[in-house]
């Protein structure tokens, strides 16, 4: 039986994790849709250069190096960075000269479903092996990215002296939101959440102590739902802003080139932080609700609150108010957390690392 080798070159982090998951499923998918008489071997390789937004052309220039070193017949690059061509958001880019594919995961939104990524790779390889019309891939990609319309164009790029087939979505509000949400997935907000574990402990200790006193019950009982929502929103924004300021996560735009990309980085940072703090808020709320039920028996609370107002909503409001209040207080504590763990969850930090890697390679 003939053997063909497929290589997936992924950027470090979430693309690498996804690539390793794909590696297990891809051979079977290739047998079903491409050629059942071929034994497919799939390998993965992590290259920080795959995540360097301004040097996409360099990836294609390394094709011969990968083929010679690993003996791959087909090569797919997977990056976690946004790619633009002529002002449009690129989802898939195929070098028609070398038949190498590039997939930009952020264009797939949150989360880039593994099945869609597998189908994209299979469609690329199937089209290449059967010498299919590249325009026909547009319909297939549209079926994988259902909420955004994919367009097709081909062209010649002098940077790599080759013709390309580009599959893109327009840079409208829907495409931009999908892109930023995909970038937020790549930032892995749940990883950032790990850095807030000490803050959760600090907030819970502070709130549990405050919960013993009737002032918190009375305030939560008299506050209308609108005010509680406003306090919660203020708490979430305050914590997110404090993390950004104390850890220097905001990418300055003044005097920088590629401001458009930097704005995307900042947008992804905001969404990642919002999601992380939202999860933090939910965990803390459950803890406070449990604590209120245990620490505040109705027979004791009735001495301060009208009996008719003591019910499930009373405990929900107490936990809600305690969560909001302690989130604001504990936000200051985030400044002493592991800065590297938080910074690694942002594009700007990872890009500076990749630039250093690239510069070190050039010097060598």
Residue frames as qw, qx, qy, qz and C-alpha x, y, z in Angstrom:
[[0.000, 0.888, 0.460, 0.000, 0.00, 0.00, 0.00],
 [0.380, 0.537, -0.028, 0.753, 1.30, 3.45, -0.92],
 [0.433, -0.627, -0.422, 0.491, 2.10, 5.77, 1.97],
 [0.198, 0.707, 0.119, 0.668, 1.67, 9.55, 1.91],
 [0.466, -0.326, -0.462, 0.680, 2.94, 11.88, 4.59],
 [0.065, -0.841, -0.292, -0.450, 1.05, 14.98, 5.76],
 [0.468, -0.083, -0.404, 0.781, 2.83, 17.58, 7.87],
 [0.199, -0.887, -0.354, -0.220, 1.05, 20.13, 10.05],
 [0.448, 0.141, -0.280, 0.837, 3.23, 23.06, 11.07],
 [0.323, -0.808, -0.468, -0.154, 1.54, 24.90, 13.95],
 [0.024, 0.687, -0.291, 0.665, 2.24, 27.98, 16.00],
 [0.258, 0.014, -0.813, 0.522, 2.97, 27.36, 19.70],
 [0.319, 0.039, 0.416, -0.851, 0.03, 27.28, 22.09],
 [0.656, 0.281, 0.478, -0.512, -3.54, 26.53, 21.13],
 [0.671, 0.534, -0.345, -0.380, -2.78, 25.84, 17.42],
 [0.209, 0.411, -0.884, 0.079, -0.27, 23.19, 18.51],
 [0.401, 0.018, 0.784, -0.474, -2.83, 21.61, 20.86],
 [0.717, 0.438, 0.158, -0.519, -5.42, 21.55, 18.08],
 [0.498, 0.566, -0.609, -0.246, -2.89, 20.12, 15.62],
 [0.024, -0.267, 0.943, -0.200, -2.13, 17.21, 17.95],
 [0.562, 0.235, 0.613, -0.503, -5.84, 16.49, 18.28],
 [0.658, 0.572, -0.156, -0.464, -6.28, 16.64, 14.50],
 [0.151, 0.521, -0.829, -0.136, -3.38, 14.26, 13.99],
 [0.349, -0.017, 0.905, -0.243, -5.41, 11.40, 15.47],
 [0.566, 0.505, 0.528, -0.382, -8.48, 11.92, 13.27],
 [0.299, 0.689, -0.322, -0.576, -6.99, 13.12, 10.00],
 [0.060, -0.258, 0.909, 0.321, -5.83, 9.75, 8.55],
 [0.299, 0.376, 0.867, -0.132, -9.32, 8.25, 8.76],
 [0.336, 0.759, 0.232, -0.507, -10.89, 11.38, 7.21],
 [0.141, 0.611, -0.570, -0.531, -8.36, 11.30, 4.36],
 [0.173, -0.023, 0.970, 0.171, -9.11, 7.63, 3.71],
 [0.331, 0.556, 0.707, -0.285, -12.83, 8.31, 3.55],
 [0.326, 0.852, 0.194, -0.360, -12.74, 11.38, 1.29],
 [0.121, 0.777, -0.487, -0.381, -9.45, 11.34, -0.63],
 [0.632, 0.375, -0.654, -0.177, -8.12, 7.83, -1.27],
 [0.846, -0.406, 0.208, -0.276, -8.83, 4.67, 0.75],
 [0.952, 0.198, -0.102, 0.210, -5.92, 2.83, -0.90],
 [0.362, 0.623, -0.373, 0.585, -3.32, 5.14, 0.65],
 [0.656, -0.490, -0.444, 0.365, -1.87, 4.81, 4.12],
 [0.060, 0.857, 0.000, 0.512, -1.82, 8.33, 5.53],
 [0.649, -0.292, -0.384, 0.588, 0.82, 9.30, 8.07],
 [0.048, -0.909, -0.148, -0.386, 0.38, 12.65, 9.83],
 [0.630, -0.147, -0.331, 0.687, 3.14, 14.50, 11.63],
 [0.127, -0.963, -0.214, -0.103, 3.18, 17.78, 13.52],
 [0.604, 0.081, -0.161, 0.777, 5.87, 20.37, 14.08],
 [0.202, -0.903, -0.304, 0.226, 5.81, 23.53, 16.21],
 [0.520, 0.229, 0.115, 0.815, 7.41, 26.61, 14.67],
 [0.120, -0.656, -0.348, 0.659, 7.10, 30.04, 16.35],
 [0.063, -0.196, 0.412, 0.888, 7.54, 31.60, 12.91],
 [0.059, -0.433, -0.828, -0.351, 4.09, 30.24, 12.02],
 [0.196, -0.799, -0.532, 0.200, 2.72, 32.84, 14.41],
 [0.286, -0.404, 0.077, 0.865, 4.58, 35.82, 12.98],
 [0.425, 0.715, 0.476, -0.284, 1.90, 37.90, 11.27],
 [0.237, 0.855, -0.194, -0.418, 4.10, 40.08, 9.10],
 [0.006, -0.542, 0.786, 0.296, 6.17, 37.22, 7.69],
 [0.847, 0.198, 0.382, -0.312, 3.62, 34.82, 6.20],
 [0.670, 0.658, -0.319, -0.128, 5.74, 34.68, 3.05],
 [0.009, -0.612, 0.777, -0.150, 8.65, 33.25, 5.04],
 [0.725, -0.073, 0.612, -0.306, 6.56, 30.21, 5.90],
 [0.849, 0.498, 0.104, -0.141, 6.20, 29.29, 2.26],
 [0.354, 0.772, -0.525, 0.059, 9.91, 29.85, 1.74],
 [0.320, -0.465, 0.791, -0.237, 10.61, 27.14, 4.35],
 [0.900, 0.158, 0.069, -0.402, 8.55, 24.56, 2.44],
 [0.730, 0.465, -0.498, 0.057, 11.56, 22.90, 0.82],
 [0.010, 0.491, -0.731, 0.475, 13.28, 22.71, 4.18],
 [0.675, -0.130, 0.490, -0.536, 10.33, 20.87, 5.76],
 [0.906, 0.313, -0.100, -0.265, 9.94, 18.49, 2.81],
 [0.557, 0.530, -0.607, 0.197, 13.61, 17.62, 2.78],
 [0.117, -0.424, 0.717, -0.541, 13.84, 17.19, 6.54],
 [0.550, -0.012, 0.653, -0.520, 10.61, 15.24, 7.15],
 [0.065, 0.011, 0.905, 0.420, 9.72, 13.83, 3.74],
 [0.362, 0.479, 0.566, -0.565, 6.21, 15.31, 3.81],
 [0.274, 0.335, 0.713, 0.552, 4.08, 15.09, 0.67],
 [0.123, -0.765, -0.401, -0.488, 1.54, 17.66, 1.86],
 [0.349, -0.100, -0.442, 0.820, 2.13, 20.56, 4.23],
 [0.219, -0.793, -0.440, -0.360, -0.46, 22.62, 6.11],
 [0.239, 0.172, -0.409, 0.863, 0.43, 25.66, 8.22],
 [0.370, -0.733, -0.557, -0.126, -1.88, 26.53, 11.14],
 [0.266, 0.238, -0.276, 0.892, -1.47, 29.97, 12.70],
 [0.214, -0.647, -0.655, 0.326, -3.26, 31.72, 15.55],
 [0.148, -0.404, 0.003, 0.903, -2.77, 35.16, 14.00],
 [0.480, 0.737, 0.353, -0.318, -5.12, 37.29, 11.91],
 [0.443, -0.074, 0.548, 0.706, -4.10, 37.53, 8.25],
 [0.355, 0.758, 0.236, -0.493, -5.23, 40.28, 5.90],
 [0.425, 0.077, 0.597, 0.677, -5.06, 40.47, 2.10],
 [0.003, 0.347, 0.424, 0.836, -6.30, 43.61, 0.39],
 [0.316, -0.234, 0.242, -0.887, -8.22, 44.65, 3.48],
 [0.823, -0.167, -0.288, -0.460, -10.03, 41.32, 3.84],
 [0.571, -0.484, 0.609, -0.263, -9.79, 38.66, 6.56],
 [0.534, 0.359, -0.732, -0.223, -8.08, 35.55, 5.22],
 [0.855, -0.280, 0.285, -0.330, -9.34, 32.17, 6.43],
 [0.867, -0.035, 0.433, 0.246, -7.38, 29.90, 4.05],
 [0.242, 0.829, -0.379, -0.333, -4.49, 30.63, 1.71],
 [0.910, 0.055, 0.376, 0.163, -3.13, 28.09, -0.79],
 [0.071, -0.673, 0.525, 0.516, 0.17, 28.51, -2.61],
 [0.858, 0.433, 0.107, -0.256, -0.63, 27.20, -6.09],
 [0.429, 0.701, -0.570, -0.002, 3.05, 26.82, -6.88],
 [0.098, 0.356, -0.882, 0.294, 3.87, 24.47, -4.01],
 [0.631, -0.339, -0.597, -0.361, 0.34, 23.31, -3.07],
 [0.324, -0.093, -0.678, 0.653, 0.92, 24.37, 0.52],
 [0.301, -0.717, -0.487, -0.397, -2.09, 25.46, 2.60],
 [0.168, 0.120, -0.477, 0.854, -2.27, 28.04, 5.37],
 [0.379, -0.646, -0.629, -0.210, -5.16, 28.12, 7.85],
 [0.015, 0.352, -0.331, 0.875, -5.77, 31.16, 10.06],
 [0.271, -0.349, -0.872, 0.209, -7.63, 29.83, 13.10],
 [0.055, 0.326, 0.383, -0.862, -9.00, 33.20, 14.34],
 [0.356, 0.093, -0.406, -0.837, -11.11, 33.43, 11.17],
 [0.420, -0.206, -0.865, -0.179, -12.93, 30.30, 12.36],
 [0.471, -0.599, -0.063, -0.645, -14.28, 32.12, 15.41],
 [0.205, -0.353, 0.754, -0.515, -14.84, 30.81, 18.93],
 [0.497, -0.548, 0.595, 0.314, -14.05, 28.04, 19.15],
 [0.436, 0.486, -0.595, -0.468, -12.50, 26.84, 15.88],
 [0.902, -0.084, 0.288, -0.310, -14.32, 23.50, 15.93],
 [0.418, -0.413, 0.766, 0.261, -11.91, 20.63, 15.41],
 [0.630, 0.384, 0.672, 0.063, -14.21, 19.05, 12.85],
 [0.396, 0.903, 0.095, -0.137, -14.20, 22.20, 10.71],
 [0.107, -0.794, 0.552, 0.232, -10.41, 22.34, 10.78],
 [0.546, -0.111, 0.813, 0.168, -10.12, 18.67, 9.84],
 [0.587, 0.624, 0.515, -0.015, -12.59, 19.15, 6.99],
 [0.211, 0.935, -0.168, -0.231, -10.66, 22.17, 5.74],
 [0.263, -0.581, 0.727, 0.255, -7.39, 20.23, 5.62],
 [0.578, 0.170, 0.792, 0.102, -9.04, 17.27, 3.89],
 [0.495, 0.803, 0.301, -0.141, -10.68, 19.57, 1.32],
 [0.061, 0.865, -0.411, -0.281, -7.33, 21.21, 0.52],
 [0.341, -0.362, 0.840, 0.216, -5.52, 17.89, 0.07],
 [0.587, 0.409, 0.698, -0.036, -8.41, 16.38, -1.90],
 [0.410, 0.880, 0.084, -0.224, -8.48, 19.37, -4.27],
 [0.049, -0.763, 0.586, 0.269, -4.71, 19.27, -4.77],
 [0.438, -0.179, 0.869, 0.143, -4.52, 15.51, -5.43],
 [0.508, 0.511, 0.693, 0.036, -7.45, 15.58, -7.86],
 [0.249, 0.012, 0.329, 0.911, -6.29, 18.81, -9.56],
 [0.047, 0.721, 0.690, -0.048, -9.67, 20.35, -8.78],
 [0.121, 0.702, 0.186, 0.677, -10.88, 23.85, -9.48],
 [0.306, -0.043, -0.530, 0.790, -9.76, 26.02, -6.58],
 [0.311, -0.225, -0.047, -0.922, -12.89, 28.13, -6.86],
 [0.688, -0.297, -0.572, -0.335, -15.02, 25.11, -5.93],
 [0.483, -0.113, -0.668, 0.554, -13.37, 25.03, -2.50],
 [0.143, -0.235, 0.154, -0.949, -15.21, 28.23, -1.65],
 [0.695, -0.303, -0.300, -0.579, -18.52, 26.39, -1.28],
 [0.771, -0.162, -0.580, 0.206, -16.93, 23.75, 0.91],
 [0.323, 0.055, -0.444, 0.834, -15.32, 26.34, 3.19],
 [0.367, -0.308, -0.050, -0.876, -18.65, 28.17, 3.42],
 [0.787, -0.315, -0.449, -0.285, -20.21, 24.99, 4.79],
 [0.671, -0.127, -0.527, 0.506, -17.53, 24.83, 7.50],
 [0.158, -0.146, -0.288, 0.933, -17.80, 28.51, 8.51],
 [0.041, 0.588, 0.784, 0.195, -21.58, 28.76, 8.46],
 [0.120, -0.839, -0.398, 0.350, -22.06, 32.16, 10.08],
 [0.054, -0.743, 0.255, 0.617, -19.73, 34.07, 7.75],
 [0.790, 0.595, 0.134, -0.069, -19.64, 34.14, 3.97],
 [0.591, -0.395, 0.471, 0.522, -16.38, 33.07, 2.35],
 [0.529, 0.808, -0.066, -0.251, -15.21, 34.71, -0.88],
 [0.841, -0.044, 0.354, 0.408, -12.55, 33.57, -3.33],
 [0.352, 0.906, -0.184, -0.142, -9.86, 35.33, -5.29],
 [0.883, -0.037, 0.153, 0.442, -6.61, 34.30, -6.91],
 [0.155, 0.977, -0.149, 0.006, -3.59, 36.37, -7.61],
 [0.802, 0.271, -0.237, 0.477, 0.15, 36.56, -7.98],
 [0.439, -0.895, 0.041, 0.071, 2.29, 37.81, -5.12],
 [0.503, 0.734, -0.377, 0.257, 5.76, 39.09, -5.87],
 [0.431, -0.698, 0.503, -0.271, 6.95, 38.41, -2.31],
 [0.694, -0.222, 0.684, -0.018, 7.06, 34.67, -2.97],
 [0.212, 0.408, -0.660, -0.594, 7.01, 34.70, -6.78],
 [0.031, 0.165, 0.984, 0.060, 3.95, 32.43, -6.83],
 [0.419, -0.310, -0.385, -0.762, 0.22, 32.39, -7.53],
 [0.076, 0.028, 0.804, -0.589, -2.22, 32.00, -4.65],
 [0.384, -0.494, -0.633, -0.456, -5.82, 31.02, -4.04],
 [0.024, 0.094, -0.530, 0.842, -7.19, 33.09, -1.18],
 [0.372, -0.549, -0.706, -0.247, -10.41, 32.40, 0.71],
 [0.159, 0.055, -0.367, 0.915, -11.50, 35.33, 2.80],
 [0.112, -0.747, -0.652, 0.058, -14.36, 37.06, 4.58],
 [0.149, 0.736, 0.103, 0.652, -15.08, 40.76, 4.45],
 [0.361, -0.027, -0.519, 0.774, -13.82, 42.96, 7.26],
 [0.363, -0.575, -0.261, -0.685, -17.30, 44.04, 8.38],
 [0.449, -0.517, 0.432, -0.588, -18.65, 44.00, 11.93],
 [0.962, -0.109, 0.072, -0.239, -19.56, 40.31, 11.69],
 [0.833, 0.360, -0.300, 0.294, -16.20, 39.27, 10.29],
 [0.126, 0.621, -0.473, 0.612, -14.34, 41.46, 12.80],
 [0.663, -0.447, 0.332, -0.500, -16.29, 40.04, 15.74],
 [0.996, 0.054, -0.059, -0.036, -15.68, 36.49, 14.53],
 [0.624, 0.518, -0.388, 0.439, -11.97, 37.25, 14.17],
 [0.127, -0.596, 0.481, -0.630, -11.60, 38.79, 17.63],
 [0.843, -0.306, 0.219, -0.384, -13.55, 35.97, 19.24],
 [0.948, 0.219, -0.185, 0.140, -11.24, 33.48, 17.53],
 [0.365, 0.579, -0.455, 0.570, -8.22, 35.40, 18.77],
 [0.498, -0.538, 0.370, -0.570, -9.69, 35.33, 22.28],
 [0.989, -0.089, 0.002, -0.119, -9.92, 31.54, 22.04],
 [0.753, 0.411, -0.324, 0.399, -6.25, 31.46, 21.07],
 [0.042, -0.647, 0.426, -0.631, -5.48, 33.56, 24.15],
 [0.589, -0.199, -0.772, 0.131, -7.02, 30.77, 26.26],
 [0.307, -0.625, 0.123, -0.707, -8.97, 32.78, 28.88],
 [0.885, -0.417, -0.148, -0.143, -9.26, 29.68, 31.08],
 [0.763, 0.102, -0.282, 0.572, -5.47, 29.60, 31.32],
 [0.068, 0.505, -0.181, 0.841, -5.54, 33.22, 32.44],
 [0.673, -0.565, -0.167, -0.448, -8.16, 32.21, 34.99],
 [0.853, -0.170, -0.376, 0.319, -5.53, 30.09, 36.74],
 [0.390, 0.266, -0.271, 0.839, -3.62, 33.25, 37.60],
 [0.344, -0.491, 0.012, -0.800, -6.67, 34.55, 39.46],
 [0.692, -0.290, -0.660, 0.018, -6.93, 31.61, 41.86],
 [0.392, -0.156, -0.507, 0.751, -5.36, 33.56, 44.73],
 [0.186, -0.142, -0.033, -0.972, -7.71, 36.46, 44.02],
 [0.631, -0.336, -0.547, -0.437, -10.71, 34.13, 44.33],
 [0.624, -0.290, -0.618, 0.380, -9.42, 33.03, 47.74],
 [0.192, -0.043, -0.269, 0.943, -8.84, 36.63, 48.86],
 [0.360, -0.221, -0.253, -0.870, -12.26, 37.76, 47.66],
 [0.667, -0.350, -0.618, -0.226, -14.05, 34.83, 49.28],
 [0.511, -0.239, -0.568, 0.599, -12.31, 35.33, 52.61],
 [0.013, 0.014, -0.118, 0.993, -13.14, 39.05, 52.57],
 [0.474, -0.229, -0.383, -0.759, -16.75, 38.54, 51.53],
 [0.634, -0.316, -0.706, 0.006, -17.44, 35.71, 53.97],
 [0.336, -0.212, -0.501, 0.769, -16.28, 37.86, 56.86],
 [0.169, -0.016, -0.042, -0.985, -18.44, 40.78, 55.67],
 [0.492, -0.259, -0.661, -0.505, -21.42, 38.49, 55.22],
 [0.381, -0.300, -0.769, 0.415, -21.63, 37.93, 58.97],
 [0.013, -0.308, -0.311, 0.899, -22.74, 41.51, 59.48],
 [0.334, 0.627, 0.680, -0.181, -26.27, 42.65, 58.67],
 [0.099, 0.679, -0.148, -0.713, -25.16, 45.70, 56.67],
 [0.014, 0.222, -0.794, -0.566, -24.55, 43.55, 53.59],
 [0.125, 0.403, 0.906, 0.025, -27.91, 41.80, 53.89],
 [0.140, 0.739, 0.414, -0.512, -29.80, 45.07, 54.25],
 [0.086, 0.588, -0.370, -0.714, -28.06, 46.70, 51.30],
 [0.003, -0.056, 0.894, 0.444, -28.56, 43.69, 49.03],
 [0.116, 0.498, 0.843, -0.169, -32.19, 43.49, 50.13],
 [0.159, 0.782, 0.279, -0.534, -33.02, 47.14, 49.35],
 [0.043, -0.453, 0.536, 0.711, -30.99, 47.42, 46.13],
 [0.774, 0.450, 0.153, -0.418, -33.15, 46.94, 43.01],
 [0.880, 0.137, 0.376, 0.255, -32.03, 44.49, 40.32],
 [0.492, 0.825, 0.029, 0.278, -30.87, 47.35, 38.08],
 [0.189, -0.890, 0.382, -0.161, -28.50, 48.65, 40.72],
 [0.789, -0.338, 0.506, 0.085, -27.11, 45.19, 41.42],
 [0.798, 0.466, 0.267, 0.275, -26.47, 44.77, 37.68],
 [0.240, 0.924, -0.145, 0.259, -24.72, 48.15, 37.55],
 [0.481, -0.736, 0.472, -0.065, -22.49, 47.22, 40.50],
 [0.877, -0.022, 0.450, 0.166, -21.63, 43.89, 38.89],
 [0.651, 0.686, 0.126, 0.300, -20.72, 45.54, 35.59],
 [0.036, -0.933, 0.290, -0.212, -18.61, 48.13, 37.40],
 [0.697, -0.524, 0.489, 0.021, -16.81, 45.36, 39.31],
 [0.865, 0.230, 0.369, 0.248, -16.04, 43.35, 36.16],
 [0.450, 0.833, -0.004, 0.322, -14.79, 46.41, 34.28],
 [0.296, -0.881, 0.342, -0.140, -12.71, 47.54, 37.27],
 [0.794, -0.335, 0.484, 0.149, -10.96, 44.18, 37.56],
 [0.782, 0.458, 0.286, 0.312, -10.32, 43.94, 33.81],
 [0.237, 0.919, -0.103, 0.297, -8.89, 47.48, 33.68],
 [0.493, -0.770, 0.402, -0.051, -6.73, 46.86, 36.73],
 [0.866, -0.066, 0.431, 0.246, -5.26, 43.72, 35.19],
 [0.619, 0.684, 0.165, 0.348, -4.52, 45.58, 31.95],
 [0.002, -0.941, 0.201, -0.272, -2.87, 48.52, 33.74],
 [0.604, -0.668, 0.432, -0.044, -0.92, 46.56, 36.36],
 [0.795, -0.085, 0.539, 0.265, 0.41, 44.05, 33.82],
 [0.042, 0.597, -0.399, -0.695, 0.98, 46.44, 30.89],
 [0.538, 0.234, 0.800, 0.123, -1.24, 44.42, 28.57],
 [0.428, 0.828, 0.263, -0.249, -2.41, 47.29, 26.36],
 [0.660, 0.133, 0.359, 0.646, -0.54, 47.67, 23.08],
 [0.005, 0.714, 0.050, -0.699, 0.21, 51.38, 22.43],
 [0.643, 0.610, 0.433, 0.165, -0.66, 52.54, 18.92],
 [0.089, 0.974, -0.107, -0.181, 1.23, 55.82, 18.75],
 [0.023, 0.763, -0.607, -0.223, 4.21, 55.66, 16.43],
 [0.540, -0.123, 0.831, 0.056, 3.59, 51.99, 15.56],
 [0.369, 0.223, -0.617, -0.659, 3.06, 50.48, 12.15],
 [0.401, -0.193, -0.871, -0.208, 0.28, 47.96, 11.55],
 [0.263, -0.122, 0.446, -0.847, -2.04, 49.79, 13.93],
 [0.740, -0.042, -0.287, -0.607, -4.92, 47.79, 12.54],
 [0.725, 0.011, -0.681, 0.105, -3.36, 44.55, 13.81],
 [0.196, 0.110, -0.624, 0.749, -2.55, 46.13, 17.18],
 [0.506, -0.141, 0.101, -0.845, -6.17, 47.18, 17.56],
 [0.828, -0.056, -0.470, -0.300, -7.16, 43.57, 17.01],
 [0.516, 0.096, -0.710, 0.470, -4.65, 42.50, 19.67],
 [0.114, -0.115, 0.451, -0.878, -6.19, 44.96, 22.14],
 [0.685, -0.093, -0.161, -0.704, -9.71, 43.88, 21.23],
 [0.786, -0.011, -0.617, -0.029, -8.80, 40.24, 21.80],
 [0.294, 0.125, -0.660, 0.680, -7.19, 41.15, 25.14],
 [0.389, -0.138, 0.234, -0.880, -10.37, 42.90, 26.27],
 [0.811, -0.063, -0.309, -0.492, -12.59, 39.99, 25.26],
 [0.667, 0.089, -0.699, 0.242, -10.24, 37.46, 26.86],
 [0.085, 0.126, -0.588, 0.794, -10.17, 39.39, 30.13],
 [0.566, -0.131, 0.026, -0.814, -13.94, 39.88, 30.08],
 [0.838, -0.038, -0.480, -0.258, -14.49, 36.14, 29.67],
 [0.525, 0.115, -0.696, 0.476, -11.91, 35.29, 32.35],
 [0.113, -0.123, 0.460, -0.872, -13.39, 37.72, 34.87],
 [0.691, -0.113, -0.186, -0.690, -16.90, 36.52, 33.99],
 [0.783, -0.039, -0.621, 0.019, -15.91, 32.94, 34.83],
 [0.295, 0.114, -0.608, 0.728, -14.23, 34.21, 38.00],
 [0.379, -0.171, 0.160, -0.895, -17.43, 36.09, 38.89],
 [0.792, -0.115, -0.388, -0.458, -19.56, 32.99, 38.36],
 [0.663, 0.008, -0.682, 0.309, -17.32, 30.78, 40.52],
 [0.100, 0.116, -0.501, 0.852, -17.29, 33.36, 43.29],
 [0.551, -0.194, -0.069, -0.809, -21.07, 33.75, 43.14],
 [0.815, -0.136, -0.534, -0.178, -21.60, 30.01, 43.62],
 [0.509, 0.032, -0.637, 0.578, -19.19, 30.03, 46.56],
 [0.117, -0.131, 0.326, -0.929, -20.93, 32.99, 48.20],
 [0.679, -0.199, -0.281, -0.649, -24.39, 31.53, 47.63],
 [0.768, -0.127, -0.619, 0.105, -23.32, 28.32, 49.33],
 [0.338, 0.060, -0.530, 0.775, -21.71, 30.31, 52.13],
 [0.333, -0.225, 0.075, -0.913, -24.83, 32.45, 52.64],
 [0.775, -0.230, -0.425, -0.407, -27.08, 29.41, 52.90],
 [0.724, -0.103, -0.590, 0.343, -24.76, 27.82, 55.46],
 [0.331, 0.019, -0.411, 0.849, -23.89, 30.92, 57.53],
 [0.260, -0.056, 0.103, -0.959, -27.21, 32.76, 57.49],
 [0.051, -0.344, -0.937, 0.023, -30.04, 30.56, 58.82],
 [0.169, -0.593, -0.449, -0.647, -33.51, 32.12, 58.44],
 [0.551, -0.692, -0.452, 0.117, -34.11, 32.12, 62.21],
 [0.504, -0.408, -0.071, 0.758, -31.13, 34.46, 62.63],
 [0.189, 0.191, 0.378, 0.886, -31.75, 36.64, 59.59],
 [0.206, -0.687, -0.623, -0.314, -35.39, 37.24, 60.61],
 [0.419, -0.649, -0.328, 0.544, -34.15, 39.47, 63.43],
 [0.195, -0.445, 0.193, 0.852, -33.04, 42.01, 60.81],
 [0.166, 0.049, -0.621, -0.765, -35.13, 41.29, 57.69],
 [0.677, 0.053, 0.152, -0.718, -38.91, 41.04, 57.27],
 [0.584, -0.083, 0.806, -0.053, -39.82, 37.32, 57.29],
 [0.710, 0.585, 0.341, -0.196, -41.75, 37.56, 54.01],
 [0.390, 0.850, -0.331, -0.128, -38.55, 38.73, 52.25],
 [0.319, -0.521, 0.791, 0.030, -36.46, 35.76, 53.36],
 [0.904, 0.296, 0.259, -0.168, -36.43, 33.23, 50.53],
 [0.823, 0.121, 0.310, 0.460, -34.24, 31.95, 47.74],
 [0.362, 0.806, 0.117, 0.455, -34.04, 35.46, 46.20],
 [0.406, -0.899, 0.155, -0.051, -32.68, 36.82, 49.48],
 [0.761, -0.388, 0.406, 0.325, -29.71, 34.44, 49.36],
 [0.665, 0.472, 0.337, 0.470, -29.18, 35.06, 45.64],
 [0.106, 0.937, 0.052, 0.329, -29.09, 38.83, 46.20],
 [0.562, -0.775, 0.274, 0.094, -26.71, 38.53, 49.15],
 [0.790, -0.092, 0.433, 0.425, -24.35, 36.33, 47.12],
 [0.496, 0.702, 0.293, 0.419, -24.67, 38.64, 44.11],
 [0.098, -0.973, 0.068, -0.197, -23.85, 41.77, 46.11],
 [0.683, -0.609, 0.354, 0.196, -21.00, 40.06, 47.97],
 [0.783, 0.196, 0.388, 0.446, -19.48, 38.87, 44.69],
 [0.340, 0.829, 0.164, 0.412, -19.63, 42.34, 43.14],
 [0.319, -0.930, 0.144, -0.109, -18.27, 44.11, 46.20],
 [0.724, -0.491, 0.413, 0.251, -15.35, 41.74, 46.80],
 [0.747, 0.429, 0.299, 0.411, -14.47, 41.69, 43.09],
 [0.165, 0.926, -0.040, 0.338, -13.75, 45.42, 43.27],
 [0.514, -0.786, 0.340, -0.051, -11.72, 45.00, 46.47],
 [0.835, -0.198, 0.456, 0.236, -9.82, 41.94, 45.25],
 [0.657, 0.731, 0.074, 0.170, -9.01, 43.50, 41.88],
 [0.057, -0.906, 0.409, -0.097, -6.07, 45.23, 43.55],
 [0.721, -0.399, 0.566, 0.027, -4.70, 41.81, 44.48],
 [0.867, 0.441, 0.207, 0.108, -4.32, 40.85, 40.81],
 [0.263, 0.908, -0.314, 0.092, -1.31, 43.13, 40.61],
 [0.321, -0.629, 0.702, -0.090, 0.79, 40.66, 42.59],
 [0.929, 0.134, 0.323, -0.123, -0.10, 37.56, 40.53],
 [0.644, -0.140, 0.556, 0.506, 2.24, 35.75, 38.14],
 [0.275, 0.711, -0.107, -0.638, 2.68, 38.35, 35.41],
 [0.017, 0.331, -0.814, -0.477, 4.18, 35.94, 32.90],
 [0.220, 0.300, 0.928, -0.024, 1.15, 33.65, 33.07],
 [0.289, 0.750, 0.404, -0.436, -1.20, 36.55, 32.39],
 [0.136, 0.701, -0.363, -0.599, 0.98, 38.08, 29.67],
 [0.172, -0.141, 0.908, 0.356, 1.29, 34.77, 27.83],
 [0.293, 0.536, 0.786, -0.100, -2.47, 34.96, 27.35],
 [0.255, 0.847, 0.095, -0.457, -2.13, 38.06, 25.16],
 [0.783, 0.558, 0.161, 0.224, -1.10, 38.40, 21.53],
 [0.152, 0.939, -0.257, 0.173, 1.33, 41.27, 22.08],
 [0.528, -0.629, 0.569, -0.032, 3.48, 39.31, 24.51],
 [0.851, 0.077, 0.503, 0.131, 3.55, 36.19, 22.32],
 [0.615, 0.767, 0.073, 0.170, 4.43, 38.25, 19.27],
 [0.061, -0.897, 0.427, -0.098, 7.40, 39.85, 21.00],
 [0.700, -0.355, 0.618, 0.045, 8.62, 36.38, 21.92],
 [0.810, 0.400, 0.401, 0.154, 8.25, 35.20, 18.32],
 [0.352, 0.918, -0.137, 0.123, 10.07, 38.27, 17.03],
 [0.347, -0.745, 0.570, -0.021, 12.95, 37.51, 19.37],
 [0.806, -0.022, 0.585, 0.087, 12.97, 33.91, 18.13],
 [0.687, 0.680, 0.209, 0.148, 13.03, 35.09, 14.53],
 [0.108, 0.939, -0.311, 0.103, 15.78, 37.64, 15.16],
 [0.573, -0.542, 0.615, 0.033, 17.88, 35.03, 16.99],
 [0.833, 0.241, 0.480, 0.133, 17.48, 32.72, 14.00],
 [0.508, 0.848, 0.001, 0.150, 18.63, 35.42, 11.60],
 [0.169, -0.864, 0.471, -0.060, 21.69, 36.17, 13.73],
 [0.738, -0.271, 0.614, 0.074, 22.57, 32.49, 13.83]]
